[in-house]
Amino acid sequence: MDFTLTIQRGGFAAFEKTGIYPEFLLFHSAQLGTSWRVKLRSEKQNGFLKLKGQIAFHYYFDDGFCKMQSVTNGVVTSEWYPERIVIEMRD
């Protein structure tokens, strides 16, 4: 799969409100023409990405590394790592 993962950190407006810089995982697939934005709550996190209301992918994020799995009818069909991982700092 052609996934790019962007780890987005920061955001002054959110910092002013909460005193914490938020972190998000932004998954993007050019092949599928879609993106997902997931709030990063800890250094280790896993979750699902849905496509048309159905679970299509499962991800495991561990302190800057990510492994993904394709899910079809609840069965894992393939496993891979994103092609690129980008870290983006925001003001």
C-alpha positions as CSV (number, residue, x, y, z in Angstrom):
1,M,0.0,0.0,0.0
2,D,1.1,3.6,-0.6
3,F,0.5,5.0,2.9
4,T,2.3,8.1,4.2
5,L,2.2,8.8,7.9
6,T,2.7,12.3,9.2
7,I,3.2,12.8,12.9
8,Q,1.9,16.3,13.6
9,R,3.0,18.0,16.8
10,G,2.1,21.4,18.1
11,G,-0.6,24.0,17.5
12,F,-0.5,27.3,19.4
13,A,-4.3,27.7,19.5
14,A,-4.7,24.3,21.2
15,F,-1.8,25.1,23.5
16,E,-3.4,28.3,24.7
17,K,-6.6,26.5,25.6
18,T,-5.1,23.4,27.2
19,G,-1.4,24.1,28.0
20,I,-0.5,20.9,26.1
21,Y,0.8,20.6,22.5
22,P,-1.5,18.1,20.8
23,E,-0.2,15.3,18.6
24,F,-1.9,13.6,15.7
25,L,-1.3,10.8,13.3
26,L,-2.2,11.7,9.8
27,F,-2.5,8.7,7.5
28,H,-2.8,9.4,3.7
29,S,-3.2,7.1,0.8
30,A,-3.0,8.6,-2.7
31,Q,-4.1,5.3,-4.2
32,L,-7.4,5.4,-2.2
33,G,-7.7,9.2,-2.4
34,T,-8.3,9.6,1.3
35,S,-6.8,10.6,4.6
36,W,-7.4,9.8,8.3
37,R,-6.5,12.0,11.3
38,V,-6.1,10.3,14.7
39,K,-5.3,11.9,18.0
40,L,-2.1,10.5,19.5
41,R,-2.8,9.8,23.2
42,S,0.4,7.9,24.1
43,E,3.8,6.8,22.8
44,K,2.3,3.3,22.0
45,Q,-1.1,3.2,20.4
46,N,-3.1,1.0,18.1
47,G,-6.4,1.5,16.3
48,F,-8.5,1.1,13.2
49,L,-9.0,3.2,10.1
50,K,-12.4,2.9,8.5
51,L,-13.3,3.2,4.8
52,K,-16.9,3.6,3.8
53,G,-18.0,2.8,7.4
54,Q,-16.1,-0.5,7.5
55,I,-12.8,-1.3,9.3
56,A,-10.3,-1.4,6.4
57,F,-6.9,-1.0,8.3
58,H,-5.4,-1.7,11.7
59,Y,-2.3,0.3,12.8
60,Y,0.3,-0.2,15.6
61,F,2.2,3.0,16.5
62,D,5.2,2.7,18.8
63,D,7.3,5.8,19.5
64,G,7.8,6.9,15.9
65,F,7.5,3.5,14.2
66,C,4.3,2.3,12.6
67,K,3.1,-1.1,11.3
68,M,-0.2,-1.4,9.3
69,Q,-2.5,-4.3,8.4
70,S,-5.2,-4.5,5.8
71,V,-8.4,-6.0,7.1
72,T,-11.1,-7.6,4.9
73,N,-14.3,-9.0,6.6
74,G,-12.5,-9.0,10.0
75,V,-9.5,-11.0,8.6
76,V,-6.0,-9.5,8.3
77,T,-5.0,-9.9,4.6
78,S,-1.6,-8.1,4.4
79,E,0.9,-6.3,6.6
80,W,3.4,-3.5,5.8
81,Y,5.1,-0.3,7.0
82,P,4.1,3.1,5.7
83,E,6.3,4.2,2.7
84,R,7.2,7.5,4.4
85,I,7.0,8.9,7.9
86,V,7.2,12.7,8.2
87,I,7.3,14.7,11.5
88,E,5.6,18.1,11.2
89,M,5.9,20.7,13.9
90,R,3.2,23.4,13.9
91,D,3.0,26.9,15.5
